[in-house]
Amino acid sequence: METPVYAHNEQNHPLVVIRSRDSGCHVGYLKSRKGSEVELTEARRLWYWSGAATLSQLAVQGVKNAGECKFTIPISITVLDVCEIIPTTEKAKNSIDEVPEWVA
């Protein structure tokens, strides 16, 4: 089994997928964490994904159908009530980067 390579930005902040109780799921660079509050940069809300059964699969393997996913524009955000933080691999990052920005 291959050892996964996890994604980081230039500031060495890890790319993570998070799930919160109130604001849903996001992918972004983890700038800081205080208890269940996290600050993300370049964060995209994961409104809908296709080609991954779970957030864990999305964070490790990415999505298979980038054109069918709905991921928002990237922003900096503080998310409260985070109940799950999943490190994201370079492989997953590459497929997430292929998802077009979902806008109205």
Backbone atoms as SQL, in Angstrom:
CREATE TABLE atoms (id INTEGER PRIMARY KEY, chain TEXT, resi INTEGER, resn TEXT, atom TEXT, x REAL, y REAL, z REAL);
INSERT INTO atoms VALUES
  (1, 'A', 1, 'MET', 'N', 0.831, -1.172, 0.000),
  (2, 'A', 1, 'MET', 'CA', 0.000, 0.000, 0.000),
  (3, 'A', 1, 'MET', 'C', 0.882, 1.243, 0.000),
  (4, 'A', 2, 'GLU', 'N', 0.541, 2.214, -0.841),
  (5, 'A', 2, 'GLU', 'CA', 1.272, 3.462, -0.938),
  (6, 'A', 2, 'GLU', 'C', 1.061, 4.333, 0.288),
  (7, 'A', 3, 'THR', 'N', 2.108, 5.011, 0.719),
  (8, 'A', 3, 'THR', 'CA', 1.967, 5.998, 1.783),
  (9, 'A', 3, 'THR', 'C', 1.442, 7.278, 1.160),
  (10, 'A', 4, 'PRO', 'N', 0.316, 7.803, 1.666),
  (11, 'A', 4, 'PRO', 'CA', -0.244, 9.005, 1.049),
  (12, 'A', 4, 'PRO', 'C', 0.626, 10.236, 1.285),
  (13, 'A', 5, 'VAL', 'N', 0.635, 11.133, 0.302),
  (14, 'A', 5, 'VAL', 'CA', 1.321, 12.415, 0.416),
  (15, 'A', 5, 'VAL', 'C', 0.246, 13.458, 0.651),
  (16, 'A', 6, 'TYR', 'N', 0.346, 14.165, 1.783),
  (17, 'A', 6, 'TYR', 'CA', -0.680, 15.141, 2.147),
  (18, 'A', 6, 'TYR', 'C', -0.317, 16.522, 1.629),
  (19, 'A', 7, 'ALA', 'N', -1.348, 17.286, 1.264),
  (20, 'A', 7, 'ALA', 'CA', -1.184, 18.601, 0.655),
  (21, 'A', 7, 'ALA', 'C', -1.020, 19.693, 1.712),
  (22, 'A', 8, 'HIS', 'N', -0.141, 20.648, 1.414),
  (23, 'A', 8, 'HIS', 'CA', 0.099, 21.836, 2.246),
  (24, 'A', 8, 'HIS', 'C', 0.273, 23.033, 1.320),
  (25, 'A', 9, 'ASN', 'N', 0.050, 24.246, 1.859),
  (26, 'A', 9, 'ASN', 'CA', 0.329, 25.441, 1.078),
  (27, 'A', 9, 'ASN', 'C', 1.726, 25.961, 1.392),
  (28, 'A', 10, 'GLU', 'N', 2.074, 27.149, 0.872),
  (29, 'A', 10, 'GLU', 'CA', 3.413, 27.701, 1.056),
  (30, 'A', 10, 'GLU', 'C', 3.725, 27.991, 2.526),
  (31, 'A', 11, 'GLN', 'N', 2.702, 28.266, 3.340),
  (32, 'A', 11, 'GLN', 'CA', 2.891, 28.522, 4.771),
  (33, 'A', 11, 'GLN', 'C', 2.908, 27.226, 5.582),
  (34, 'A', 12, 'ASN', 'N', 2.898, 26.102, 4.903),
  (35, 'A', 12, 'ASN', 'CA', 2.893, 24.763, 5.501),
  (36, 'A', 12, 'ASN', 'C', 1.609, 24.454, 6.275),
  (37, 'A', 13, 'HIS', 'N', 0.516, 25.158, 5.931),
  (38, 'A', 13, 'HIS', 'CA', -0.787, 24.827, 6.508),
  (39, 'A', 13, 'HIS', 'C', -1.345, 23.620, 5.751),
  (40, 'A', 14, 'PRO', 'N', -1.827, 22.602, 6.465),
  (41, 'A', 14, 'PRO', 'CA', -2.350, 21.414, 5.784),
  (42, 'A', 14, 'PRO', 'C', -3.700, 21.680, 5.128),
  (43, 'A', 15, 'LEU', 'N', -3.903, 21.058, 3.979),
  (44, 'A', 15, 'LEU', 'CA', -5.214, 21.077, 3.338),
  (45, 'A', 15, 'LEU', 'C', -6.080, 20.042, 4.046),
  (46, 'A', 16, 'VAL', 'N', -7.269, 20.441, 4.460),
  (47, 'A', 16, 'VAL', 'CA', -8.160, 19.552, 5.199),
  (48, 'A', 16, 'VAL', 'C', -9.584, 19.646, 4.671),
  (49, 'A', 17, 'VAL', 'N', -10.319, 18.576, 4.844),
  (50, 'A', 17, 'VAL', 'CA', -11.767, 18.571, 4.665),
  (51, 'A', 17, 'VAL', 'C', -12.338, 18.591, 6.070),
  (52, 'A', 18, 'ILE', 'N', -13.276, 19.515, 6.308),
  (53, 'A', 18, 'ILE', 'CA', -13.892, 19.580, 7.624),
  (54, 'A', 18, 'ILE', 'C', -15.404, 19.407, 7.495),
  (55, 'A', 19, 'ARG', 'N', -15.985, 18.908, 8.576),
  (56, 'A', 19, 'ARG', 'CA', -17.440, 18.798, 8.686),
  (57, 'A', 19, 'ARG', 'C', -17.823, 19.507, 9.967),
  (58, 'A', 20, 'SER', 'N', -18.827, 20.378, 9.857),
  (59, 'A', 20, 'SER', 'CA', -19.307, 21.075, 11.047),
  (60, 'A', 20, 'SER', 'C', -20.782, 20.738, 11.252),
  (61, 'A', 21, 'ARG', 'N', -21.225, 20.945, 12.450),
  (62, 'A', 21, 'ARG', 'CA', -22.622, 20.630, 12.766),
  (63, 'A', 21, 'ARG', 'C', -23.591, 21.607, 12.115),
  (64, 'A', 22, 'ASP', 'N', -23.186, 22.881, 11.980),
  (65, 'A', 22, 'ASP', 'CA', -24.127, 23.897, 11.515),
  (66, 'A', 22, 'ASP', 'C', -23.896, 24.414, 10.103),
  (67, 'A', 23, 'SER', 'N', -22.647, 24.417, 9.639),
  (68, 'A', 23, 'SER', 'CA', -22.404, 25.049, 8.335),
  (69, 'A', 23, 'SER', 'C', -21.958, 24.077, 7.250),
  (70, 'A', 24, 'GLY', 'N', -22.045, 22.799, 7.483),
  (71, 'A', 24, 'GLY', 'CA', -21.761, 21.831, 6.441),
  (72, 'A', 24, 'GLY', 'C', -20.296, 21.467, 6.314),
  (73, 'A', 25, 'CYS', 'N', -19.894, 21.155, 5.087),
  (74, 'A', 25, 'CYS', 'CA', -18.553, 20.638, 4.807),
  (75, 'A', 25, 'CYS', 'C', -17.767, 21.645, 3.979),
  (76, 'A', 26, 'HIS', 'N', -16.457, 21.712, 4.252),
  (77, 'A', 26, 'HIS', 'CA', -15.571, 22.643, 3.566),
  (78, 'A', 26, 'HIS', 'C', -14.236, 21.947, 3.304),
  (79, 'A', 27, 'VAL', 'N', -13.511, 22.453, 2.309),
  (80, 'A', 27, 'VAL', 'CA', -12.130, 22.058, 2.094),
  (81, 'A', 27, 'VAL', 'C', -11.319, 23.339, 2.060),
  (82, 'A', 28, 'GLY', 'N', -10.206, 23.359, 2.789),
  (83, 'A', 28, 'GLY', 'CA', -9.360, 24.547, 2.813),
  (84, 'A', 28, 'GLY', 'C', -8.112, 24.289, 3.624),
  (85, 'A', 29, 'TYR', 'N', -7.256, 25.312, 3.685),
  (86, 'A', 29, 'TYR', 'CA', -6.005, 25.202, 4.426),
  (87, 'A', 29, 'TYR', 'C', -6.240, 25.599, 5.877),
  (88, 'A', 30, 'LEU', 'N', -5.863, 24.730, 6.790),
  (89, 'A', 30, 'LEU', 'CA', -6.090, 24.921, 8.220),
  (90, 'A', 30, 'LEU', 'C', -5.065, 25.905, 8.773),
  (91, 'A', 31, 'LYS', 'N', -5.517, 27.141, 9.003),
  (92, 'A', 31, 'LYS', 'CA', -4.647, 28.186, 9.538),
  (93, 'A', 31, 'LYS', 'C', -4.539, 28.089, 11.048),
  (94, 'A', 32, 'SER', 'N', -5.684, 27.798, 11.724),
  (95, 'A', 32, 'SER', 'CA', -5.639, 27.652, 13.176),
  (96, 'A', 32, 'SER', 'C', -6.841, 26.859, 13.652),
  (97, 'A', 33, 'ARG', 'N', -6.693, 26.332, 14.872),
  (98, 'A', 33, 'ARG', 'CA', -7.773, 25.585, 15.509),
  (99, 'A', 33, 'ARG', 'C', -7.777, 25.894, 16.993),
  (100, 'A', 34, 'LYS', 'N', -8.953, 26.215, 17.515),
  (101, 'A', 34, 'LYS', 'CA', -9.150, 26.415, 18.953),
  (102, 'A', 34, 'LYS', 'C', -10.382, 25.612, 19.330),
  (103, 'A', 35, 'GLY', 'N', -10.171, 24.435, 19.917),
  (104, 'A', 35, 'GLY', 'CA', -11.300, 23.570, 20.240),
  (105, 'A', 35, 'GLY', 'C', -12.027, 23.161, 18.974),
  (106, 'A', 36, 'SER', 'N', -13.320, 23.458, 18.904),
  (107, 'A', 36, 'SER', 'CA', -14.111, 23.084, 17.727),
  (108, 'A', 36, 'SER', 'C', -14.255, 24.237, 16.735),
  (109, 'A', 37, 'GLU', 'N', -13.420, 25.265, 16.874),
  (110, 'A', 37, 'GLU', 'CA', -13.428, 26.410, 15.962),
  (111, 'A', 37, 'GLU', 'C', -12.172, 26.351, 15.101),
  (112, 'A', 38, 'VAL', 'N', -12.336, 26.395, 13.792),
  (113, 'A', 38, 'VAL', 'CA', -11.180, 26.377, 12.896),
  (114, 'A', 38, 'VAL', 'C', -11.233, 27.558, 11.940),
  (115, 'A', 39, 'GLU', 'N', -10.049, 28.028, 11.607),
  (116, 'A', 39, 'GLU', 'CA', -9.911, 29.088, 10.620),
  (117, 'A', 39, 'GLU', 'C', -9.284, 28.475, 9.373),
  (118, 'A', 40, 'LEU', 'N', -9.965, 28.645, 8.232),
  (119, 'A', 40, 'LEU', 'CA', -9.492, 28.102, 6.958),
  (120, 'A', 40, 'LEU', 'C', -9.207, 29.233, 5.988),
  (121, 'A', 41, 'THR', 'N', -8.189, 29.048, 5.151),
  (122, 'A', 41, 'THR', 'CA', -7.942, 29.951, 4.033),
  (123, 'A', 41, 'THR', 'C', -8.172, 29.178, 2.746),
  (124, 'A', 42, 'GLU', 'N', -8.490, 29.909, 1.678),
  (125, 'A', 42, 'GLU', 'CA', -8.777, 29.300, 0.373),
  (126, 'A', 42, 'GLU', 'C', -9.814, 28.189, 0.516),
  (127, 'A', 43, 'ALA', 'N', -10.821, 28.433, 1.360),
  (128, 'A', 43, 'ALA', 'CA', -11.828, 27.413, 1.676),
  (129, 'A', 43, 'ALA', 'C', -12.965, 27.425, 0.666),
  (130, 'A', 44, 'ARG', 'N', -13.400, 26.238, 0.298),
  (131, 'A', 44, 'ARG', 'CA', -14.565, 26.070, -0.578),
  (132, 'A', 44, 'ARG', 'C', -15.588, 25.203, 0.149),
  (133, 'A', 45, 'ARG', 'N', -16.826, 25.671, 0.157),
  (134, 'A', 45, 'ARG', 'CA', -17.905, 24.867, 0.740),
  (135, 'A', 45, 'ARG', 'C', -18.205, 23.724, -0.219),
  (136, 'A', 46, 'LEU', 'N', -18.335, 22.523, 0.315),
  (137, 'A', 46, 'LEU', 'CA', -18.635, 21.335, -0.485),
  (138, 'A', 46, 'LEU', 'C', -20.142, 21.142, -0.467),
  (139, 'A', 47, 'TRP', 'N', -20.816, 21.754, -1.433),
  (140, 'A', 47, 'TRP', 'CA', -22.268, 21.719, -1.477),
  (141, 'A', 47, 'TRP', 'C', -22.769, 20.366, -1.983),
  (142, 'A', 48, 'TYR', 'N', -22.082, 19.823, -2.971),
  (143, 'A', 48, 'TYR', 'CA', -22.451, 18.527, -3.557),
  (144, 'A', 48, 'TYR', 'C', -21.213, 17.953, -4.222),
  (145, 'A', 49, 'TRP', 'N', -20.992, 16.652, -4.037),
  (146, 'A', 49, 'TRP', 'CA', -19.864, 16.018, -4.718),
  (147, 'A', 49, 'TRP', 'C', -20.325, 14.734, -5.386),
  (148, 'A', 50, 'SER', 'N', -19.569, 14.342, -6.409),
  (149, 'A', 50, 'SER', 'CA', -19.904, 13.152, -7.194),
  (150, 'A', 50, 'SER', 'C', -18.621, 12.358, -7.423),
  (151, 'A', 51, 'GLY', 'N', -18.724, 11.069, -7.223),
  (152, 'A', 51, 'GLY', 'CA', -17.563, 10.219, -7.455),
  (153, 'A', 51, 'GLY', 'C', -16.751, 9.921, -6.211),
  (154, 'A', 52, 'ALA', 'N', -17.320, 10.214, -5.043),
  (155, 'A', 52, 'ALA', 'CA', -16.727, 9.825, -3.763),
  (156, 'A', 52, 'ALA', 'C', -17.891, 9.508, -2.834),
  (157, 'A', 53, 'ALA', 'N', -17.837, 8.372, -2.179),
  (158, 'A', 53, 'ALA', 'CA', -18.961, 7.947, -1.344),
  (159, 'A', 53, 'ALA', 'C', -19.034, 8.716, -0.030),
  (160, 'A', 54, 'THR', 'N', -17.874, 9.106, 0.524),
  (161, 'A', 54, 'THR', 'CA', -17.823, 9.753, 1.832),
  (162, 'A', 54, 'THR', 'C', -16.831, 10.906, 1.805),
  (163, 'A', 55, 'LEU', 'N', -16.851, 11.727, 2.852),
  (164, 'A', 55, 'LEU', 'CA', -15.847, 12.782, 2.980),
  (165, 'A', 55, 'LEU', 'C', -14.458, 12.190, 3.103),
  (166, 'A', 56, 'SER', 'N', -14.338, 11.056, 3.775),
  (167, 'A', 56, 'SER', 'CA', -13.035, 10.401, 3.912),
  (168, 'A', 56, 'SER', 'C', -12.482, 10.013, 2.551),
  (169, 'A', 57, 'GLN', 'N', -13.308, 9.423, 1.704),
  (170, 'A', 57, 'GLN', 'CA', -12.862, 9.061, 0.362),
  (171, 'A', 57, 'GLN', 'C', -12.520, 10.299, -0.446),
  (172, 'A', 58, 'LEU', 'N', -13.329, 11.348, -0.318),
  (173, 'A', 58, 'LEU', 'CA', -13.058, 12.590, -1.026),
  (174, 'A', 58, 'LEU', 'C', -11.693, 13.149, -0.615),
  (175, 'A', 59, 'ALA', 'N', -11.379, 13.127, 0.686),
  (176, 'A', 59, 'ALA', 'CA', -10.122, 13.679, 1.192),
  (177, 'A', 59, 'ALA', 'C', -8.900, 12.854, 0.800),
  (178, 'A', 60, 'VAL', 'N', -9.075, 11.570, 0.594),
  (179, 'A', 60, 'VAL', 'CA', -7.946, 10.696, 0.264),
  (180, 'A', 60, 'VAL', 'C', -7.812, 10.469, -1.239),
  (181, 'A', 61, 'GLN', 'N', -8.930, 10.188, -1.911),
  (182, 'A', 61, 'GLN', 'CA', -8.888, 9.838, -3.338),
  (183, 'A', 61, 'GLN', 'C', -9.388, 10.934, -4.259),
  (184, 'A', 62, 'GLY', 'N', -10.105, 11.919, -3.714),
  (185, 'A', 62, 'GLY', 'CA', -10.666, 12.981, -4.543),
  (186, 'A', 62, 'GLY', 'C', -12.002, 12.580, -5.136),
  (187, 'A', 63, 'VAL', 'N', -12.452, 13.381, -6.091),
  (188, 'A', 63, 'VAL', 'CA', -13.726, 13.117, -6.760),
  (189, 'A', 63, 'VAL', 'C', -13.442, 12.579, -8.159),
  (190, 'A', 64, 'LYS', 'N', -14.368, 11.798, -8.671),
  (191, 'A', 64, 'LYS', 'CA', -14.191, 11.232, -10.015),
  (192, 'A', 64, 'LYS', 'C', -14.927, 12.035, -11.082),
  (193, 'A', 65, 'ASN', 'N', -15.927, 12.807, -10.677),
  (194, 'A', 65, 'ASN', 'CA', -16.769, 13.536, -11.625),
  (195, 'A', 65, 'ASN', 'C', -16.742, 15.030, -11.300),
  (196, 'A', 66, 'ALA', 'N', -15.608, 15.673, -11.560),
  (197, 'A', 66, 'ALA', 'CA', -15.419, 17.075, -11.175),
  (198, 'A', 66, 'ALA', 'C', -16.497, 17.990, -11.754),
  (199, 'A', 67, 'GLY', 'N', -16.941, 17.723, -12.968),
  (200, 'A', 67, 'GLY', 'CA', -17.944, 18.563, -13.619),
  (201, 'A', 67, 'GLY', 'C', -19.318, 18.485, -12.988),
  (202, 'A', 68, 'GLU', 'N', -19.561, 17.464, -12.194),
  (203, 'A', 68, 'GLU', 'CA', -20.867, 17.310, -11.549),
  (204, 'A', 68, 'GLU', 'C', -20.881, 17.822, -10.106),
  (205, 'A', 69, 'CYS', 'N', -19.733, 18.227, -9.586),
  (206, 'A', 69, 'CYS', 'CA', -19.635, 18.692, -8.200),
  (207, 'A', 69, 'CYS', 'C', -20.040, 20.159, -8.099),
  (208, 'A', 70, 'LYS', 'N', -20.464, 20.553, -6.899),
  (209, 'A', 70, 'LYS', 'CA', -20.803, 21.944, -6.615),
  (210, 'A', 70, 'LYS', 'C', -19.974, 22.398, -5.419),
  (211, 'A', 71, 'PHE', 'N', -18.842, 23.067, -5.729),
  (212, 'A', 71, 'PHE', 'CA', -17.952, 23.614, -4.718),
  (213, 'A', 71, 'PHE', 'C', -17.903, 25.120, -4.941),
  (214, 'A', 72, 'THR', 'N', -18.065, 25.903, -3.870),
  (215, 'A', 72, 'THR', 'CA', -18.153, 27.353, -3.998),
  (216, 'A', 72, 'THR', 'C', -16.803, 27.995, -4.312),
  (217, 'A', 73, 'ILE', 'N', -16.843, 29.327, -4.425),
  (218, 'A', 73, 'ILE', 'CA', -15.619, 30.100, -4.619),
  (219, 'A', 73, 'ILE', 'C', -14.768, 30.019, -3.355),
  (220, 'A', 74, 'PRO', 'N', -13.449, 30.141, -3.475),
  (221, 'A', 74, 'PRO', 'CA', -12.589, 30.071, -2.283),
  (222, 'A', 74, 'PRO', 'C', -12.626, 31.374, -1.477),
  (223, 'A', 75, 'ILE', 'N', -12.702, 31.239, -0.151),
  (224, 'A', 75, 'ILE', 'CA', -12.695, 32.385, 0.765),
  (225, 'A', 75, 'ILE', 'C', -11.942, 32.004, 2.039),
  (226, 'A', 76, 'SER', 'N', -11.636, 32.994, 2.848),
  (227, 'A', 76, 'SER', 'CA', -11.144, 32.737, 4.202),
  (228, 'A', 76, 'SER', 'C', -12.361, 32.714, 5.114),
  (229, 'A', 77, 'ILE', 'N', -12.410, 31.770, 6.048),
  (230, 'A', 77, 'ILE', 'CA', -13.607, 31.579, 6.859),
  (231, 'A', 77, 'ILE', 'C', -13.235, 30.994, 8.219),
  (232, 'A', 78, 'THR', 'N', -13.998, 31.367, 9.226),
  (233, 'A', 78, 'THR', 'CA', -13.914, 30.732, 10.536),
  (234, 'A', 78, 'THR', 'C', -15.155, 29.870, 10.679),
  (235, 'A', 79, 'VAL', 'N', -14.964, 28.595, 10.961),
  (236, 'A', 79, 'VAL', 'CA', -16.077, 27.652, 11.070),
  (237, 'A', 79, 'VAL', 'C', -16.190, 27.199, 12.519),
  (238, 'A', 80, 'LEU', 'N', -17.388, 27.301, 13.068),
  (239, 'A', 80, 'LEU', 'CA', -17.659, 26.897, 14.438),
  (240, 'A', 80, 'LEU', 'C', -18.218, 25.483, 14.469),
  (241, 'A', 81, 'ASP', 'N', -18.183, 24.839, 15.599),
  (242, 'A', 81, 'ASP', 'CA', -18.768, 23.515, 15.799),
  (243, 'A', 81, 'ASP', 'C', -18.241, 22.461, 14.825),
  (244, 'A', 82, 'VAL', 'N', -16.939, 22.483, 14.576),
  (245, 'A', 82, 'VAL', 'CA', -16.327, 21.478, 13.707),
  (246, 'A', 82, 'VAL', 'C', -16.255, 20.160, 14.471),
  (247, 'A', 83, 'CYS', 'N', -16.751, 19.105, 13.843),
  (248, 'A', 83, 'CYS', 'CA', -16.765, 17.796, 14.494),
  (249, 'A', 83, 'CYS', 'C', -15.859, 16.788, 13.794),
  (250, 'A', 84, 'GLU', 'N', -15.253, 17.184, 12.658),
  (251, 'A', 84, 'GLU', 'CA', -14.367, 16.265, 11.941),
  (252, 'A', 84, 'GLU', 'C', -13.378, 17.062, 11.111),
  (253, 'A', 85, 'ILE', 'N', -12.104, 16.674, 11.167),
  (254, 'A', 85, 'ILE', 'CA', -11.045, 17.279, 10.365),
  (255, 'A', 85, 'ILE', 'C', -10.276, 16.139, 9.709),
  (256, 'A', 86, 'ILE', 'N', -10.244, 16.129, 8.377),
  (257, 'A', 86, 'ILE', 'CA', -9.605, 15.038, 7.640),
  (258, 'A', 86, 'ILE', 'C', -8.468, 15.598, 6.786),
  (259, 'A', 87, 'PRO', 'N', -7.228, 15.156, 7.000),
  (260, 'A', 87, 'PRO', 'CA', -6.124, 15.598, 6.138),
  (261, 'A', 87, 'PRO', 'C', -6.397, 15.171, 4.691),
  (262, 'A', 88, 'THR', 'N', -5.984, 16.005, 3.763),
  (263, 'A', 88, 'THR', 'CA', -6.273, 15.784, 2.348),
  (264, 'A', 88, 'THR', 'C', -4.990, 15.516, 1.577),
  (265, 'A', 89, 'THR', 'N', -5.020, 14.521, 0.726),
  (266, 'A', 89, 'THR', 'CA', -3.843, 14.132, -0.047),
  (267, 'A', 89, 'THR', 'C', -3.658, 15.026, -1.270),
  (268, 'A', 90, 'GLU', 'N', -2.438, 14.999, -1.796),
  (269, 'A', 90, 'GLU', 'CA', -2.148, 15.702, -3.054),
  (270, 'A', 90, 'GLU', 'C', -3.039, 15.170, -4.176),
  (271, 'A', 91, 'LYS', 'N', -3.248, 13.860, -4.205),
  (272, 'A', 91, 'LYS', 'CA', -4.108, 13.257, -5.229),
  (273, 'A', 91, 'LYS', 'C', -5.512, 13.846, -5.161),
  (274, 'A', 92, 'ALA', 'N', -6.062, 13.945, -3.959),
  (275, 'A', 92, 'ALA', 'CA', -7.405, 14.515, -3.803),
  (276, 'A', 92, 'ALA', 'C', -7.403, 15.993, -4.170),
  (277, 'A', 93, 'LYS', 'N', -6.360, 16.730, -3.754),
  (278, 'A', 93, 'LYS', 'CA', -6.271, 18.163, -4.072),
  (279, 'A', 93, 'LYS', 'C', -6.338, 18.381, -5.571),
  (280, 'A', 94, 'ASN', 'N', -5.621, 17.566, -6.322),
  (281, 'A', 94, 'ASN', 'CA', -5.616, 17.724, -7.776),
  (282, 'A', 94, 'ASN', 'C', -7.010, 17.585, -8.364),
  (283, 'A', 95, 'SER', 'N', -7.804, 16.645, -7.879),
  (284, 'A', 95, 'SER', 'CA', -9.156, 16.485, -8.428),
  (285, 'A', 95, 'SER', 'C', -10.080, 17.605, -7.925),
  (286, 'A', 96, 'ILE', 'N', -9.891, 18.046, -6.680),
  (287, 'A', 96, 'ILE', 'CA', -10.698, 19.153, -6.147),
  (288, 'A', 96, 'ILE', 'C', -10.420, 20.424, -6.940),
  (289, 'A', 97, 'ASP', 'N', -9.161, 20.647, -7.295),
  (290, 'A', 97, 'ASP', 'CA', -8.800, 21.835, -8.086),
  (291, 'A', 97, 'ASP', 'C', -9.461, 21.826, -9.453),
  (292, 'A', 98, 'GLU', 'N', -9.845, 20.666, -9.965),
  (293, 'A', 98, 'GLU', 'CA', -10.509, 20.568, -11.270),
  (294, 'A', 98, 'GLU', 'C', -11.994, 20.925, -11.207),
  (295, 'A', 99, 'VAL', 'N', -12.549, 20.994, -10.008),
  (296, 'A', 99, 'VAL', 'CA', -13.978, 21.316, -9.863),
  (297, 'A', 99, 'VAL', 'C', -14.171, 22.807, -10.139),
  (298, 'A', 100, 'PRO', 'N', -15.009, 23.165, -11.138),
  (299, 'A', 100, 'PRO', 'CA', -15.228, 24.574, -11.410),
  (300, 'A', 100, 'PRO', 'C', -15.946, 25.257, -10.238),
  (301, 'A', 101, 'GLU', 'N', -15.697, 26.571, -10.087),
  (302, 'A', 101, 'GLU', 'CA', -16.384, 27.319, -9.029),
  (303, 'A', 101, 'GLU', 'C', -17.875, 27.364, -9.331),
  (304, 'A', 102, 'TRP', 'N', -18.664, 26.973, -8.347),
  (305, 'A', 102, 'TRP', 'CA', -20.116, 26.946, -8.484),
  (306, 'A', 102, 'TRP', 'C', -20.663, 28.288, -8.025),
  (307, 'A', 103, 'VAL', 'N', -21.231, 29.050, -8.947),
  (308, 'A', 103, 'VAL', 'CA', -21.789, 30.368, -8.645),
  (309, 'A', 103, 'VAL', 'C', -23.153, 30.498, -9.316),
  (310, 'A', 104, 'ALA', 'N', -23.961, 31.419, -8.782),
  (311, 'A', 104, 'ALA', 'CA', -25.286, 31.681, -9.369),
  (312, 'A', 104, 'ALA', 'C', -25.158, 32.649, -10.523);
